Amino acid sequence: MYNEHFTQPGTYLRFYLEKKGIGPDLNHLLLVHSDQILLCFRVYIVYLGEHSGEKTYNEIEENHHSYLFSVKETVEDAKSSLIYSYKSSINGFAALLTPDEAFKLSEIEEVFSVLRSQSTKYSLQTTRSWEFSGLQQLQGSKGFQLKEDLLLKSRYGQNVIVGMLDSGVWPESKSFSDKGMGPYPSSWKGICQSGDAFNSSNCNKKIIGARYYIKGYEAHYGPLNRTLDYRSPRDKDGHGTHTASTVGGRRVQNVSALGGFARGTASATGVNYKNALKILNYIHSTKTPMAYIVPTTTELDSKPAPFMASFTSRGPSTVSPNILKPDITAPGLNILAAWSEASSPTKLDQDHRVVKYNILSGTSMSCPHIGATSALLKAIHPSWSSAAIRSALITSAELNNNLGMPITDAFGKPADPFQFGSGHFRPTKAADPGLVYDASYMDYLLFLCSIGIKNLDSSVKCPIKPPSPSNLNYPSLAIPKLNGSSTVERRVTNVGSSKSVYFIKVKPPPGFSVKVSPSILFFNHIGQRKTFTITVKANRVNKGMGKDKYAFGWYTWFDGIHNVQSPIAVSVA
């Protein structure tokens, strides 16, 4: 019998008895008590589309209560079952429902979707990475100084707000000092939520707001164990502090991890696993083990770099193979950043050390580098959409390492777009990409129509014959299971010189032909858009190509100044 702890914060925990038509299958968790079968409530997210803009926040919440009252027995049940009411970006709510109640809500015409909240306990996923990426330069004994062009153009990201969804933050870190900072943007409407060891005084002009979301977690797992985590925005893990300081932290001089790593005058020694075993064997082989530690030096300009680490997230996308993933790569190996003083550097129970900064590796370390660069680009180009910013990053990426050779994996073998996407990001190049592949709200709705997701917006009806999913105006091209040939459309917007001419250059995937039409694009002004088609055709040679095996290529628009480069990934049916 399935055994689970059923609790809910607040007063609401009600089980309906003897529900007709609901049997003991895998979709319903049963709790047996005496001779009664009690149904367990789960957290469901009910999506109602967009807000009309005509209702106040109170009216929106009352509207959500009315939907719940239509499936609950009393008004009290309806109100106490509501966990979150979404009143800003989307119109919807999260609530405790039985599967039967969720089904009834999904049958209401105004309800677009009802999804069960996933109850999985998620695991959270180089010290000179900004210099390596081109935002800093080394000038003799003075250390690192900032290249002023991109940072000055962006005014260091002034008035751009970056949102982080992670394990929290350690606000006392010097990385979050607001010394010398001006007032936060007038557009900010958020709050600084109080909780365990955290109140409004922990926010400042750097950390302008903080919240924590726990109702869904506690609805499923019961009250939070406060010895393991704070019931507040304060970070007890370290991961959130690390990523937040990477994306938006202050520059702090002479910081290091574990008393020495990354400062340049290291008082600690790092060894790999193989050498660690040798050291341990030596220690156990003698009664008086001794070692000599020579003065350390900081090694710069390591080669080859970058390379794709073994933990790199890899494509193709299992959710939507018609979009090439990953998009891009950024530094994620041995990144030094701020850390929670409530956590040890290893996060092991037996490790009781406290550090202000720590070194981590992972895709979670790459993400804030891209996030920070996006913030700078948004400051330089405030009218650009998120799609335009993504396009600028993707099409300006670098494919070669610092040896001038193609980027490799951790074993020295050639890497491919399913490892690095379009390549390694180059912030300064992304600020002036020449052309961007923009995408509108309607573009995304049509894409969702093409993969069978409909009725997300009641004002838009999916066409009887929606376009191919590969037609989303994306700065890369993925065609899975190609049968013969396929033609897709792309649209670029001129953000470079007012009068410019772009020529096409194609490196087709082995076993395929690629034709781009037209092959020349003429622009007369900034903001002008041009459409072109890409036809990919399978050659006879690739008939022996294994199923689900991909071939990779590139197409590039160039005007003598800009190289707008896009990767191609194709597999055969």
Secondary structure, DSSP 8 states (H G I E B T S, - for coil): --------SSS-----BS-TT--SSTTS-EEEETTEEEE--EEEEEE-----S-S-HHHHHHHHHHHHHTTSSSHHHHHHHEEEEE-SSS-EEEEEE-HHHHHHHHTSTT--EEEE----------TTHHHHTTSEEE-GGG-EEE-HHHHHHTGGGTT------SS-B-TTSGGG--TT-----TT----B--BTTB-GGG--SSS--B----HHHHHHH-S--TTTS-SSSB-SSSHHHHHHHHHH----TT--BTTTBTTSS-SS----HHHHHHHHHHHHH-SS------------S-SS-S-B-TT----S-SS-TTS-S---B---SSEEEE--TTS-SS--TT-----SEEEE-SHHHHHHHHHHHHHHHHHH-TT--HHHHHHHHHHT-B-B-TTSSB-BBTTSSB--HHHHTT-B--HHHHTS-SEE----HHHHHHHHHHTT---SSTT----SS---GGGS--SSEEEEEE-SEEEEEEEEEE-S-SSEEEEEEEE--TTEEEEEESSEEEE-STT-EEEEEEEEEE-GGGGGS-TT-EEEEEEEEE-SS-EEEEEEEEEE-
